[in-house]
Amino acid sequence: MKIAVIGTGYVGLVSGVCFSELGFKVVCIDNDASKIAELRKGNVLIYEPGLDKLMQKNVQAGRLKFTTDVNGCIENADIVFIAVGTPSKSDGSADLSYVYTAVNDISSCINSNAVLVIKSTVPVGTTSCIKKFLQDRGVDVDVAFNPEFLKEGAAVEDFMHPDRVIIGVESKKARKILAQVYRPLYAFNVPIVFTSPESAELSKYASNAFLAMKVAFINEIADLCEFCGANVNDVALAMGLDKRIGDKFLQAGPGYGGSCFPKDTSALQDFAHKNGVDLSLVKETIKSNNNRRIKMVEKILLACSNSVKGKNISILGVTFKANTDDMRDSPSIGIINALLERGANIRIYDPSFSEQAKQIFPHLKFSSNVYDNCNGADAVIILTDWSEFRALNLRELDRRVKNPLLIDLRNIYTLSEMSASGFNYYSVGRTFEKLRYTEKIATK
Ligand code: UDX
């Protein structure tokens, strides 16, 4: 089975490397010659732990190669995956121009027995439109939809051990070929859901929108906790033990970001609206999450006696989550800009040393380590839950800062360890007063 993958961005590169790891011959194609040149040198262009070794191993085994030459590779491929970006347009809808450019590029060379598989996240009905687009050009091939559920920072694991594989197909032939591609995952008992392209397309959006709603929900519960003295971590634990709810995506924080949740929630809402359906819960999720940045700034101002003017603020972590260098829609962008508008002096430390961050904040200082970043700080703010921040030497931190104020927007620390630290500690959905009381009961 020969596989071609168009697009060597986040989804395409991980998928291409993992398909070759499963034993298939894979060619990854991109129209960006500089990207292909880097990949041919063995340089992975995205921050994804473990991907580089897996890529080099499969290139050496002769199962994986990179090229800009669409024509030369597509005609021999049994399956062609399209994994190009579908960014948001200004109205919130999905921009499909890269998808249709890729479809057009392959239309003149795809062989009639091959299956074209859309892996990019596309609005419901796109797979069928692409089939018609090709038929109108005299190309009659099967077109399927196969969404990815790869979390940044865990993408290889998510590809190799998915909770499920969803495949939207119409023909028995396409179903058979795609069943073959994912057969190696049978070894891990991965369920494969075969359905219509429309159901597969909507399953992807619905899954991401539901996860985003879960995050927005626990963030709002965290706000309530701060008024009634409950501890959002305890509430999330108690909720998550109910298998109907599940314990994932219940970690309160500064709001969700990334290249998918914001894009997919607005694309879904836009698609529904255009079809006369009011997805009020998705709309409210988007609104709630957008407001979250403002709420976090209010929390920071409260902790800083209602002013950050002229204060040295040490920011720990700016990427949209840990184990990535991705800044797309990161909550840190809105929060930092709001603090700068109010006259704060900001220093940043992020373990990924994200180049994107330096491009977004070209005038800010970036430190090479967490402690230097805290020298003379009036406040230290944890915005991203990097493991490196989970065991800070608080004594050393206390020695470096001007004012022992720690604002932990990812609830990395427990209240009890912070109450003994000498730091004035703020977090999300937890307050000291009531909790000292309940913790006293707990320790009796
Ligand atoms: C997401 C989906 O999880 C994945 O299935 C899809 O294919 C792509 O989009 P990703 O965007 O990489 O993956 O990150 P994810 O781990 O889902 O986190 C998304 C955002 O939610 C991050 O900003 C993260 O910090 C936030 N989040 C996540 C929380 O605030 N609390 C949580 O409990 C989980």
Boltz pocket constraint, residues with backbone or C-beta under 6 A from the ligand:
constraints:
  - pocket:
      binder: B
      contacts: [[A, 148], [A, 149], [A, 150], [A, 151], [A, 152], [A, 153], [A, 208], [A, 211], [A, 215], [A, 248], [A, 249], [A, 250], [A, 251], [A, 252], [A, 253], [A, 254], [A, 255], [A, 256], [A, 257], [A, 258], [A, 259], [A, 260], [A, 261], [A, 320], [A, 321], [A, 322]]
      max_distance: 6.0
